[in-house]
């Protein structure tokens, strides 16, 4: 996969540490308090995108979850979910 800023022939891969951190992060407040961010309903994450993401790390993480969900990239968490199910 190439993007505008990448070199031709160079495959881009997600940062494993960032994915692990994102997979472990939990919603700290509201109706879904205690729910892993990656497990939040898509409609809730879309609502945040329309209202504005919170500031700071939580907002960046929610924005990443939004991008993952609306682009159908949830499969990125499959290996992580399998490891945590053991």
PyMOL Python script that loads the backbone (N, CA, C, O; Angstrom):
from pymol import cmd

cmd.read_pdbstr("""\
ATOM      1  N   UNK A   1       0.851  -1.160   0.000  1.00  0.00           N
ATOM      2  CA  UNK A   1       0.000   0.000   0.000  1.00  0.00           C
ATOM      3  C   UNK A   1       0.899   1.226   0.000  1.00  0.00           C
ATOM      4  O   UNK A   1       1.867   1.293   0.757  1.00  0.00           O
ATOM      5  N   UNK A   2       0.592   2.153  -0.813  1.00  0.00           N
ATOM      6  CA  UNK A   2       1.352   3.397  -0.886  1.00  0.00           C
ATOM      7  C   UNK A   2       0.440   4.573  -0.613  1.00  0.00           C
ATOM      8  O   UNK A   2      -0.759   4.523  -0.888  1.00  0.00           O
ATOM      9  N   UNK A   3       1.011   5.618  -0.077  1.00  0.00           N
ATOM     10  CA  UNK A   3       0.281   6.870   0.076  1.00  0.00           C
ATOM     11  C   UNK A   3       1.066   7.949  -0.657  1.00  0.00           C
ATOM     12  O   UNK A   3       2.176   7.717  -1.138  1.00  0.00           O
ATOM     13  N   UNK A   4       0.486   9.097  -0.729  1.00  0.00           N
ATOM     14  CA  UNK A   4       1.111  10.218  -1.414  1.00  0.00           C
ATOM     15  C   UNK A   4       2.514  10.507  -0.878  1.00  0.00           C
ATOM     16  O   UNK A   4       3.416  10.854  -1.640  1.00  0.00           O
ATOM     17  N   UNK A   5       2.692  10.363   0.443  1.00  0.00           N
ATOM     18  CA  UNK A   5       3.968  10.700   1.061  1.00  0.00           C
ATOM     19  C   UNK A   5       4.950   9.534   1.149  1.00  0.00           C
ATOM     20  O   UNK A   5       6.095   9.726   1.558  1.00  0.00           O
ATOM     21  N   UNK A   6       4.525   8.337   0.775  1.00  0.00           N
ATOM     22  CA  UNK A   6       5.418   7.190   0.915  1.00  0.00           C
ATOM     23  C   UNK A   6       6.212   6.978  -0.365  1.00  0.00           C
ATOM     24  O   UNK A   6       5.867   7.482  -1.433  1.00  0.00           O
ATOM     25  N   UNK A   7       7.282   6.217  -0.219  1.00  0.00           N
ATOM     26  CA  UNK A   7       8.118   5.896  -1.357  1.00  0.00           C
ATOM     27  C   UNK A   7       7.486   4.748  -2.125  1.00  0.00           C
ATOM     28  O   UNK A   7       6.922   3.841  -1.513  1.00  0.00           O
ATOM     29  N   UNK A   8       7.567   4.763  -3.450  1.00  0.00           N
ATOM     30  CA  UNK A   8       7.008   3.657  -4.232  1.00  0.00           C
ATOM     31  C   UNK A   8       7.625   2.336  -3.803  1.00  0.00           C
ATOM     32  O   UNK A   8       8.834   2.234  -3.594  1.00  0.00           O
ATOM     33  N   UNK A   9       6.764   1.320  -3.674  1.00  0.00           N
ATOM     34  CA  UNK A   9       7.241  -0.003  -3.318  1.00  0.00           C
ATOM     35  C   UNK A   9       7.452  -0.228  -1.838  1.00  0.00           C
ATOM     36  O   UNK A   9       7.797  -1.337  -1.429  1.00  0.00           O
ATOM     37  N   UNK A  10       7.252   0.803  -1.015  1.00  0.00           N
ATOM     38  CA  UNK A  10       7.428   0.657   0.426  1.00  0.00           C
ATOM     39  C   UNK A  10       6.064   0.374   1.038  1.00  0.00           C
ATOM     40  O   UNK A  10       5.129   1.158   0.877  1.00  0.00           O
ATOM     41  N   UNK A  11       5.954  -0.757   1.746  1.00  0.00           N
ATOM     42  CA  UNK A  11       4.699  -1.100   2.402  1.00  0.00           C
ATOM     43  C   UNK A  11       4.598  -0.351   3.721  1.00  0.00           C
ATOM     44  O   UNK A  11       5.561  -0.274   4.484  1.00  0.00           O
ATOM     45  N   UNK A  12       3.427   0.196   3.975  1.00  0.00           N
ATOM     46  CA  UNK A  12       3.173   0.858   5.242  1.00  0.00           C
ATOM     47  C   UNK A  12       2.512  -0.141   6.173  1.00  0.00           C
ATOM     48  O   UNK A  12       1.645  -0.908   5.755  1.00  0.00           O
ATOM     49  N   UNK A  13       2.911  -0.136   7.410  1.00  0.00           N
ATOM     50  CA  UNK A  13       2.282  -1.011   8.389  1.00  0.00           C
ATOM     51  C   UNK A  13       2.000  -0.211   9.643  1.00  0.00           C
ATOM     52  O   UNK A  13       2.728   0.726   9.970  1.00  0.00           O
ATOM     53  N   UNK A  14       0.922  -0.589  10.357  1.00  0.00           N
ATOM     54  CA  UNK A  14       0.596   0.149  11.574  1.00  0.00           C
ATOM     55  C   UNK A  14       1.651  -0.080  12.644  1.00  0.00           C
ATOM     56  O   UNK A  14       2.275  -1.139  12.695  1.00  0.00           O
ATOM     57  N   UNK A  15       1.842   0.901  13.484  1.00  0.00           N
ATOM     58  CA  UNK A  15       2.771   0.790  14.601  1.00  0.00           C
ATOM     59  C   UNK A  15       2.145  -0.139  15.634  1.00  0.00           C
ATOM     60  O   UNK A  15       1.090   0.169  16.187  1.00  0.00           O
ATOM     61  N   UNK A  16       2.783  -1.266  15.894  1.00  0.00           N
ATOM     62  CA  UNK A  16       2.252  -2.274  16.796  1.00  0.00           C
ATOM     63  C   UNK A  16       2.035  -1.718  18.192  1.00  0.00           C
ATOM     64  O   UNK A  16       1.011  -2.001  18.814  1.00  0.00           O
ATOM     65  N   UNK A  17       2.968  -0.940  18.691  1.00  0.00           N
ATOM     66  CA  UNK A  17       2.833  -0.380  20.045  1.00  0.00           C
ATOM     67  C   UNK A  17       1.605   0.530  20.127  1.00  0.00           C
ATOM     68  O   UNK A  17       0.870   0.495  21.114  1.00  0.00           O
ATOM     69  N   UNK A  18       1.386   1.335  19.099  1.00  0.00           N
ATOM     70  CA  UNK A  18       0.211   2.213  19.093  1.00  0.00           C
ATOM     71  C   UNK A  18      -1.079   1.408  19.047  1.00  0.00           C
ATOM     72  O   UNK A  18      -2.046   1.741  19.731  1.00  0.00           O
ATOM     73  N   UNK A  19      -1.097   0.343  18.240  1.00  0.00           N
ATOM     74  CA  UNK A  19      -2.290  -0.495  18.162  1.00  0.00           C
ATOM     75  C   UNK A  19      -2.563  -1.186  19.497  1.00  0.00           C
ATOM     76  O   UNK A  19      -3.714  -1.285  19.922  1.00  0.00           O
ATOM     77  N   UNK A  20      -1.518  -1.658  20.149  1.00  0.00           N
ATOM     78  CA  UNK A  20      -1.696  -2.297  21.455  1.00  0.00           C
ATOM     79  C   UNK A  20      -2.232  -1.310  22.484  1.00  0.00           C
ATOM     80  O   UNK A  20      -3.132  -1.638  23.257  1.00  0.00           O
ATOM     81  N   UNK A  21      -1.683  -0.114  22.493  1.00  0.00           N
ATOM     82  CA  UNK A  21      -2.135   0.927  23.420  1.00  0.00           C
ATOM     83  C   UNK A  21      -3.606   1.269  23.133  1.00  0.00           C
ATOM     84  O   UNK A  21      -4.406   1.428  24.055  1.00  0.00           O
ATOM     85  N   UNK A  22      -3.944   1.377  21.856  1.00  0.00           N
ATOM     86  CA  UNK A  22      -5.308   1.689  21.467  1.00  0.00           C
ATOM     87  C   UNK A  22      -6.248   0.542  21.837  1.00  0.00           C
ATOM     88  O   UNK A  22      -7.366   0.781  22.293  1.00  0.00           O
ATOM     89  N   UNK A  23      -5.807  -0.684  21.645  1.00  0.00           N
ATOM     90  CA  UNK A  23      -6.634  -1.851  21.956  1.00  0.00           C
ATOM     91  C   UNK A  23      -6.917  -1.975  23.445  1.00  0.00           C
ATOM     92  O   UNK A  23      -7.947  -2.525  23.835  1.00  0.00           O
ATOM     93  N   UNK A  24      -6.028  -1.475  24.270  1.00  0.00           N
ATOM     94  CA  UNK A  24      -6.181  -1.587  25.724  1.00  0.00           C
ATOM     95  C   UNK A  24      -6.895  -0.393  26.352  1.00  0.00           C
ATOM     96  O   UNK A  24      -7.375  -0.482  27.482  1.00  0.00           O
ATOM     97  N   UNK A  25      -6.966   0.716  25.632  1.00  0.00           N
ATOM     98  CA  UNK A  25      -7.557   1.942  26.182  1.00  0.00           C
ATOM     99  C   UNK A  25      -9.056   1.772  26.387  1.00  0.00           C
ATOM    100  O   UNK A  25      -9.750   1.174  25.564  1.00  0.00           O
ATOM    101  N   UNK A  26      -9.537   2.307  27.496  1.00  0.00           N
ATOM    102  CA  UNK A  26     -10.959   2.209  27.827  1.00  0.00           C
ATOM    103  C   UNK A  26     -11.578   3.596  27.930  1.00  0.00           C
ATOM    104  O   UNK A  26     -10.917   4.576  28.275  1.00  0.00           O
ATOM    105  N   UNK A  27     -12.855   3.643  27.622  1.00  0.00           N
ATOM    106  CA  UNK A  27     -13.605   4.897  27.710  1.00  0.00           C
ATOM    107  C   UNK A  27     -13.710   5.282  29.184  1.00  0.00           C
ATOM    108  O   UNK A  27     -14.200   4.496  29.995  1.00  0.00           O
ATOM    109  N   UNK A  28     -13.256   6.485  29.537  1.00  0.00           N
ATOM    110  CA  UNK A  28     -13.210   6.854  30.952  1.00  0.00           C
ATOM    111  C   UNK A  28     -14.519   7.426  31.515  1.00  0.00           C
ATOM    112  O   UNK A  28     -14.639   7.589  32.729  1.00  0.00           O
ATOM    113  N   UNK A  29     -15.489   7.730  30.664  1.00  0.00           N
ATOM    114  CA  UNK A  29     -16.704   8.373  31.166  1.00  0.00           C
ATOM    115  C   UNK A  29     -17.896   8.023  30.296  1.00  0.00           C
ATOM    116  O   UNK A  29     -17.760   7.417  29.233  1.00  0.00           O
ATOM    117  N   UNK A  30     -19.071   8.422  30.774  1.00  0.00           N
ATOM    118  CA  UNK A  30     -20.288   8.301  29.991  1.00  0.00           C
ATOM    119  C   UNK A  30     -20.903   6.911  29.990  1.00  0.00           C
ATOM    120  O   UNK A  30     -20.534   6.032  30.770  1.00  0.00           O
ATOM    121  N   UNK A  31     -21.836   6.755  29.099  1.00  0.00           N
ATOM    122  CA  UNK A  31     -22.601   5.513  28.958  1.00  0.00           C
ATOM    123  C   UNK A  31     -21.707   4.293  28.766  1.00  0.00           C
ATOM    124  O   UNK A  31     -22.023   3.207  29.252  1.00  0.00           O
ATOM    125  N   UNK A  32     -20.607   4.466  28.067  1.00  0.00           N
ATOM    126  CA  UNK A  32     -19.718   3.352  27.742  1.00  0.00           C
ATOM    127  C   UNK A  32     -18.448   3.346  28.602  1.00  0.00           C
ATOM    128  O   UNK A  32     -17.429   2.786  28.195  1.00  0.00           O
ATOM    129  N   UNK A  33     -18.503   3.953  29.767  1.00  0.00           N
ATOM    130  CA  UNK A  33     -17.344   3.973  30.668  1.00  0.00           C
ATOM    131  C   UNK A  33     -16.878   2.537  30.931  1.00  0.00           C
ATOM    132  O   UNK A  33     -17.681   1.660  31.249  1.00  0.00           O
ATOM    133  N   UNK A  34     -15.576   2.317  30.795  1.00  0.00           N
ATOM    134  CA  UNK A  34     -14.999   0.998  31.019  1.00  0.00           C
ATOM    135  C   UNK A  34     -14.938   0.122  29.782  1.00  0.00           C
ATOM    136  O   UNK A  34     -14.305  -0.934  29.807  1.00  0.00           O
ATOM    137  N   UNK A  35     -15.588   0.540  28.691  1.00  0.00           N
ATOM    138  CA  UNK A  35     -15.565  -0.209  27.436  1.00  0.00           C
ATOM    139  C   UNK A  35     -14.297   0.131  26.666  1.00  0.00           C
ATOM    140  O   UNK A  35     -13.909   1.295  26.567  1.00  0.00           O
ATOM    141  N   UNK A  36     -13.659  -0.897  26.124  1.00  0.00           N
ATOM    142  CA  UNK A  36     -12.473  -0.622  25.293  1.00  0.00           C
ATOM    143  C   UNK A  36     -12.884   0.280  24.130  1.00  0.00           C
ATOM    144  O   UNK A  36     -13.952   0.100  23.545  1.00  0.00           O
ATOM    145  N   UNK A  37     -12.039   1.241  23.803  1.00  0.00           N
ATOM    146  CA  UNK A  37     -12.356   2.185  22.729  1.00  0.00           C
ATOM    147  C   UNK A  37     -12.647   1.460  21.421  1.00  0.00           C
ATOM    148  O   UNK A  37     -13.539   1.863  20.674  1.00  0.00           O
ATOM    149  N   UNK A  38     -11.905   0.399  21.140  1.00  0.00           N
ATOM    150  CA  UNK A  38     -12.102  -0.329  19.880  1.00  0.00           C
ATOM    151  C   UNK A  38     -13.420  -1.089  19.865  1.00  0.00           C
ATOM    152  O   UNK A  38     -13.871  -1.523  18.805  1.00  0.00           O
ATOM    153  N   UNK A  39     -14.050  -1.256  21.041  1.00  0.00           N
ATOM    154  CA  UNK A  39     -15.332  -1.956  21.128  1.00  0.00           C
ATOM    155  C   UNK A  39     -16.524  -1.006  21.184  1.00  0.00           C
ATOM    156  O   UNK A  39     -17.669  -1.452  21.252  1.00  0.00           O
ATOM    157  N   UNK A  40     -16.266   0.289  21.155  1.00  0.00           N
ATOM    158  CA  UNK A  40     -17.365   1.258  21.157  1.00  0.00           C
ATOM    159  C   UNK A  40     -18.195   1.095  19.891  1.00  0.00           C
ATOM    160  O   UNK A  40     -17.650   0.801  18.827  1.00  0.00           O
ATOM    161  N   UNK A  41     -19.518   1.283  19.995  1.00  0.00           N
ATOM    162  CA  UNK A  41     -20.348   1.210  18.789  1.00  0.00           C
ATOM    163  C   UNK A  41     -19.930   2.285  17.776  1.00  0.00           C
ATOM    164  O   UNK A  41     -19.586   3.407  18.149  1.00  0.00           O
ATOM    165  N   UNK A  42     -19.965   1.928  16.526  1.00  0.00           N
ATOM    166  CA  UNK A  42     -19.561   2.873  15.480  1.00  0.00           C
ATOM    167  C   UNK A  42     -20.395   4.147  15.545  1.00  0.00           C
ATOM    168  O   UNK A  42     -19.861   5.239  15.350  1.00  0.00           O
ATOM    169  N   UNK A  43     -21.681   4.032  15.812  1.00  0.00           N
ATOM    170  CA  UNK A  43     -22.549   5.226  15.846  1.00  0.00           C
ATOM    171  C   UNK A  43     -22.099   6.216  16.920  1.00  0.00           C
ATOM    172  O   UNK A  43     -22.230   7.428  16.753  1.00  0.00           O
ATOM    173  N   UNK A  44     -21.563   5.684  18.031  1.00  0.00           N
ATOM    174  CA  UNK A  44     -21.084   6.539  19.119  1.00  0.00           C
ATOM    175  C   UNK A  44     -19.815   7.278  18.697  1.00  0.00           C
ATOM    176  O   UNK A  44     -19.657   8.466  18.979  1.00  0.00           O
ATOM    177  N   UNK A  45     -18.924   6.575  18.027  1.00  0.00           N
ATOM    178  CA  UNK A  45     -17.677   7.194  17.573  1.00  0.00           C
ATOM    179  C   UNK A  45     -17.970   8.213  16.476  1.00  0.00           C
ATOM    180  O   UNK A  45     -17.323   9.258  16.413  1.00  0.00           O
ATOM    181  N   UNK A  46     -18.947   7.915  15.608  1.00  0.00           N
ATOM    182  CA  UNK A  46     -19.353   8.867  14.570  1.00  0.00           C
ATOM    183  C   UNK A  46     -19.947  10.113  15.225  1.00  0.00           C
ATOM    184  O   UNK A  46     -19.692  11.232  14.780  1.00  0.00           O
ATOM    185  N   UNK A  47     -20.735   9.921  16.276  1.00  0.00           N
ATOM    186  CA  UNK A  47     -21.298  11.066  17.002  1.00  0.00           C
ATOM    187  C   UNK A  47     -20.179  11.974  17.513  1.00  0.00           C
ATOM    188  O   UNK A  47     -20.265  13.196  17.393  1.00  0.00           O
ATOM    189  N   UNK A  48     -19.125  11.374  18.086  1.00  0.00           N
ATOM    190  CA  UNK A  48     -17.980  12.170  18.551  1.00  0.00           C
ATOM    191  C   UNK A  48     -17.363  12.949  17.393  1.00  0.00           C
ATOM    192  O   UNK A  48     -16.986  14.110  17.550  1.00  0.00           O
ATOM    193  N   UNK A  49     -17.263  12.311  16.238  1.00  0.00           N
ATOM    194  CA  UNK A  49     -16.643  12.997  15.093  1.00  0.00           C
ATOM    195  C   UNK A  49     -17.468  14.212  14.683  1.00  0.00           C
ATOM    196  O   UNK A  49     -16.915  15.212  14.226  1.00  0.00           O
ATOM    197  N   UNK A  50     -18.786  14.133  14.845  1.00  0.00           N
ATOM    198  CA  UNK A  50     -19.664  15.242  14.480  1.00  0.00           C
ATOM    199  C   UNK A  50     -19.674  16.336  15.547  1.00  0.00           C
ATOM    200  O   UNK A  50     -19.791  17.518  15.224  1.00  0.00           O
ATOM    201  N   UNK A  51     -19.553  15.945  16.816  1.00  0.00           N
ATOM    202  CA  UNK A  51     -19.585  16.898  17.929  1.00  0.00           C
ATOM    203  C   UNK A  51     -18.227  17.512  18.221  1.00  0.00           C
ATOM    204  O   UNK A  51     -18.123  18.610  18.767  1.00  0.00           O
ATOM    205  N   UNK A  52     -17.192  16.780  17.844  1.00  0.00           N
ATOM    206  CA  UNK A  52     -15.829  17.190  18.149  1.00  0.00           C
ATOM    207  C   UNK A  52     -15.225  16.236  19.168  1.00  0.00           C
ATOM    208  O   UNK A  52     -15.804  15.980  20.224  1.00  0.00           O
ATOM    209  N   UNK A  53     -14.061  15.719  18.835  1.00  0.00           N
ATOM    210  CA  UNK A  53     -13.374  14.800  19.736  1.00  0.00           C
ATOM    211  C   UNK A  53     -12.839  15.565  20.939  1.00  0.00           C
ATOM    212  O   UNK A  53     -12.509  16.746  20.830  1.00  0.00           O
ATOM    213  N   UNK A  54     -12.754  14.895  22.086  1.00  0.00           N
ATOM    214  CA  UNK A  54     -12.152  15.550  23.253  1.00  0.00           C
ATOM    215  C   UNK A  54     -10.705  15.944  22.961  1.00  0.00           C
ATOM    216  O   UNK A  54     -10.082  15.406  22.046  1.00  0.00           O
ATOM    217  N   UNK A  55     -10.198  16.847  23.710  1.00  0.00           N
ATOM    218  CA  UNK A  55      -8.796  17.256  23.553  1.00  0.00           C
ATOM    219  C   UNK A  55      -7.884  16.197  24.160  1.00  0.00           C
ATOM    220  O   UNK A  55      -8.314  15.394  24.987  1.00  0.00           O
ATOM    221  N   UNK A  56      -6.640  16.204  23.748  1.00  0.00           N
ATOM    222  CA  UNK A  56      -5.640  15.337  24.343  1.00  0.00           C
ATOM    223  C   UNK A  56      -5.609  13.935  23.769  1.00  0.00           C
ATOM    224  O   UNK A  56      -6.116  13.666  22.680  1.00  0.00           O
ATOM    225  N   UNK A  57      -4.989  13.044  24.549  1.00  0.00           N
ATOM    226  CA  UNK A  57      -4.760  11.667  24.119  1.00  0.00           C
ATOM    227  C   UNK A  57      -6.060  10.924  23.837  1.00  0.00           C
ATOM    228  O   UNK A  57      -6.142  10.186  22.856  1.00  0.00           O
ATOM    229  N   UNK A  58      -7.077  11.105  24.678  1.00  0.00           N
ATOM    230  CA  UNK A  58      -8.353  10.430  24.454  1.00  0.00           C
ATOM    231  C   UNK A  58      -8.941  10.838  23.107  1.00  0.00           C
ATOM    232  O   UNK A  58      -9.433   9.986  22.367  1.00  0.00           O
ATOM    233  N   UNK A  59      -8.898  12.101  22.787  1.00  0.00           N
ATOM    234  CA  UNK A  59      -9.419  12.574  21.510  1.00  0.00           C
ATOM    235  C   UNK A  59      -8.668  11.987  20.330  1.00  0.00           C
ATOM    236  O   UNK A  59      -9.276  11.609  19.328  1.00  0.00           O
ATOM    237  N   UNK A  60      -7.344  11.910  20.444  1.00  0.00           N
ATOM    238  CA  UNK A  60      -6.550  11.317  19.360  1.00  0.00           C
ATOM    239  C   UNK A  60      -6.871   9.836  19.199  1.00  0.00           C
ATOM    240  O   UNK A  60      -6.947   9.321  18.083  1.00  0.00           O
ATOM    241  N   UNK A  61      -7.058   9.164  20.323  1.00  0.00           N
ATOM    242  CA  UNK A  61      -7.384   7.740  20.257  1.00  0.00           C
ATOM    243  C   UNK A  61      -8.782   7.521  19.671  1.00  0.00           C
ATOM    244  O   UNK A  61      -8.976   6.624  18.851  1.00  0.00           O
ATOM    245  N   UNK A  62      -9.750   8.330  20.085  1.00  0.00           N
ATOM    246  CA  UNK A  62     -11.100   8.208  19.533  1.00  0.00           C
ATOM    247  C   UNK A  62     -11.112   8.513  18.039  1.00  0.00           C
ATOM    248  O   UNK A  62     -11.838   7.878  17.274  1.00  0.00           O
ATOM    249  N   UNK A  63     -10.309   9.483  17.632  1.00  0.00           N
ATOM    250  CA  UNK A  63     -10.220   9.807  16.211  1.00  0.00           C
ATOM    251  C   UNK A  63      -9.622   8.627  15.439  1.00  0.00           C
ATOM    252  O   UNK A  63     -10.068   8.329  14.331  1.00  0.00           O
ATOM    253  N   UNK A  64      -8.636   7.965  16.002  1.00  0.00           N
ATOM    254  CA  UNK A  64      -8.046   6.789  15.359  1.00  0.00           C
ATOM    255  C   UNK A  64      -9.078   5.667  15.262  1.00  0.00           C
ATOM    256  O   UNK A  64      -9.179   5.005  14.229  1.00  0.00           O
ATOM    257  N   UNK A  65      -9.843   5.452  16.329  1.00  0.00           N
ATOM    258  CA  UNK A  65     -10.892   4.429  16.310  1.00  0.00           C
ATOM    259  C   UNK A  65     -11.929   4.771  15.246  1.00  0.00           C
ATOM    260  O   UNK A  65     -12.399   3.891  14.526  1.00  0.00           O
ATOM    261  N   UNK A  66     -12.282   6.037  15.150  1.00  0.00           N
ATOM    262  CA  UNK A  66     -13.225   6.488  14.118  1.00  0.00           C
ATOM    263  C   UNK A  66     -12.710   6.125  12.730  1.00  0.00           C
ATOM    264  O   UNK A  66     -13.439   5.535  11.933  1.00  0.00           O
ATOM    265  N   UNK A  67     -11.475   6.470  12.440  1.00  0.00           N
ATOM    266  CA  UNK A  67     -10.897   6.181  11.130  1.00  0.00           C
ATOM    267  C   UNK A  67     -10.864   4.672  10.858  1.00  0.00           C
ATOM    268  O   UNK A  67     -11.150   4.225   9.748  1.00  0.00           O
ATOM    269  N   UNK A  68     -10.516   3.908  11.874  1.00  0.00           N
ATOM    270  CA  UNK A  68     -10.457   2.453  11.733  1.00  0.00           C
ATOM    271  C   UNK A  68     -11.842   1.895  11.428  1.00  0.00           C
ATOM    272  O   UNK A  68     -11.996   1.070  10.527  1.00  0.00           O
ATOM    273  N   UNK A  69     -12.843   2.337  12.170  1.00  0.00           N
ATOM    274  CA  UNK A  69     -14.192   1.802  12.000  1.00  0.00           C
ATOM    275  C   UNK A  69     -14.821   2.210  10.664  1.00  0.00           C
ATOM    276  O   UNK A  69     -15.379   1.365   9.966  1.00  0.00           O
ATOM    277  N   UNK A  70     -14.737   3.484  10.303  1.00  0.00           N
ATOM    278  CA  UNK A  70     -15.400   3.914   9.069  1.00  0.00           C
ATOM    279  C   UNK A  70     -14.689   3.405   7.817  1.00  0.00           C
ATOM    280  O   UNK A  70     -15.277   3.387   6.736  1.00  0.00           O
ATOM    281  N   UNK A  71     -13.443   2.994   7.954  1.00  0.00           N
ATOM    282  CA  UNK A  71     -12.708   2.446   6.814  1.00  0.00           C
ATOM    283  C   UNK A  71     -12.640   0.918   6.838  1.00  0.00           C
ATOM    284  O   UNK A  71     -11.921   0.310   6.046  1.00  0.00           O
ATOM    285  N   UNK A  72     -13.392   0.305   7.749  1.00  0.00           N
ATOM    286  CA  UNK A  72     -13.465  -1.148   7.791  1.00  0.00           C
ATOM    287  C   UNK A  72     -12.162  -1.831   8.160  1.00  0.00           C
ATOM    288  O   UNK A  72     -11.863  -2.913   7.656  1.00  0.00           O
ATOM    289  N   UNK A  73     -11.387  -1.211   9.033  1.00  0.00           N
ATOM    290  CA  UNK A  73     -10.077  -1.759   9.393  1.00  0.00           C
ATOM    291  C   UNK A  73     -10.069  -2.456  10.752  1.00  0.00           C
ATOM    292  O   UNK A  73      -9.005  -2.654  11.339  1.00  0.00           O
ATOM    293  N   UNK A  74     -11.235  -2.828  11.254  1.00  0.00           N
ATOM    294  CA  UNK A  74     -11.311  -3.488  12.554  1.00  0.00           C
ATOM    295  C   UNK A  74     -10.467  -4.759  12.601  1.00  0.00           C
ATOM    296  O   UNK A  74     -10.018  -5.171  13.671  1.00  0.00           O
ATOM    297  N   UNK A  75     -10.252  -5.379  11.445  1.00  0.00           N
ATOM    298  CA  UNK A  75      -9.455  -6.609  11.385  1.00  0.00           C
ATOM    299  C   UNK A  75      -8.040  -6.400  11.946  1.00  0.00           C
ATOM    300  O   UNK A  75      -7.379  -7.367  12.324  1.00  0.00           O
ATOM    301  N   UNK A  76      -7.583  -5.174  12.002  1.00  0.00           N
ATOM    302  CA  UNK A  76      -6.264  -4.904  12.575  1.00  0.00           C
ATOM    303  C   UNK A  76      -6.177  -5.368  14.029  1.00  0.00           C
ATOM    304  O   UNK A  76      -5.092  -5.660  14.532  1.00  0.00           O
ATOM    305  N   UNK A  77      -7.319  -5.431  14.691  1.00  0.00           N
ATOM    306  CA  UNK A  77      -7.344  -5.820  16.096  1.00  0.00           C
ATOM    307  C   UNK A  77      -7.613  -7.310  16.290  1.00  0.00           C
ATOM    308  O   UNK A  77      -7.602  -7.784  17.426  1.00  0.00           O
ATOM    309  N   UNK A  78      -7.850  -8.054  15.229  1.00  0.00           N
ATOM    310  CA  UNK A  78      -8.119  -9.487  15.352  1.00  0.00           C
ATOM    311  C   UNK A  78      -7.020 -10.237  16.101  1.00  0.00           C
ATOM    312  O   UNK A  78      -7.333 -10.993  17.022  1.00  0.00           O
ATOM    313  N   UNK A  79      -5.754 -10.061  15.748  1.00  0.00           N
ATOM    314  CA  UNK A  79      -4.707 -10.784  16.479  1.00  0.00           C
ATOM    315  C   UNK A  79      -4.659 -10.386  17.966  1.00  0.00           C
ATOM    316  O   UNK A  79      -4.375 -11.223  18.824  1.00  0.00           O
ATOM    317  N   UNK A  80      -4.930  -9.147  18.257  1.00  0.00           N
ATOM    318  CA  UNK A  80      -4.908  -8.664  19.635  1.00  0.00           C
ATOM    319  C   UNK A  80      -6.086  -9.262  20.401  1.00  0.00           C
ATOM    320  O   UNK A  80      -5.936  -9.694  21.544  1.00  0.00           O
ATOM    321  N   UNK A  81      -7.263  -9.286  19.763  1.00  0.00           N
ATOM    322  CA  UNK A  81      -8.434  -9.845  20.415  1.00  0.00           C
ATOM    323  C   UNK A  81      -8.259 -11.328  20.691  1.00  0.00           C
ATOM    324  O   UNK A  81      -8.715 -11.821  21.723  1.00  0.00           O
ATOM    325  N   UNK A  82      -7.607 -12.046  19.787  1.00  0.00           N
ATOM    326  CA  UNK A  82      -7.356 -13.477  19.981  1.00  0.00           C
ATOM    327  C   UNK A  82      -6.412 -13.686  21.168  1.00  0.00           C
ATOM    328  O   UNK A  82      -6.596 -14.611  21.960  1.00  0.00           O
ATOM    329  N   UNK A  83      -5.396 -12.817  21.284  1.00  0.00           N
ATOM    330  CA  UNK A  83      -4.451 -12.939  22.401  1.00  0.00           C
ATOM    331  C   UNK A  83      -5.110 -12.667  23.744  1.00  0.00           C
ATOM    332  O   UNK A  83      -4.794 -13.322  24.738  1.00  0.00           O
ATOM    333  N   UNK A  84      -6.021 -11.708  23.780  1.00  0.00           N
ATOM    334  CA  UNK A  84      -6.669 -11.367  25.049  1.00  0.00           C
ATOM    335  C   UNK A  84      -7.764 -12.365  25.408  1.00  0.00           C
ATOM    336  O   UNK A  84      -8.184 -12.421  26.564  1.00  0.00           O
ATOM    337  N   UNK A  85      -8.232 -13.152  24.447  1.00  0.00           N
ATOM    338  CA  UNK A  85      -9.277 -14.143  24.717  1.00  0.00           C
ATOM    339  C   UNK A  85      -8.709 -15.386  25.388  1.00  0.00           C
ATOM    340  O   UNK A  85      -9.470 -16.183  25.937  1.00  0.00           O
ATOM    341  N   UNK A  86      -7.405 -15.571  25.359  1.00  0.00           N
ATOM    342  CA  UNK A  86      -6.779 -16.770  25.938  1.00  0.00           C
ATOM    343  C   UNK A  86      -6.832 -16.764  27.441  1.00  0.00           C
ATOM    344  O   UNK A  86      -6.350 -17.700  28.080  1.00  0.00           O
TER     345      UNK A  86
END
""", "prot")
cmd.dss("prot")
cmd.show_as("cartoon", "prot")
cmd.util.cbc("prot")
cmd.orient("prot")
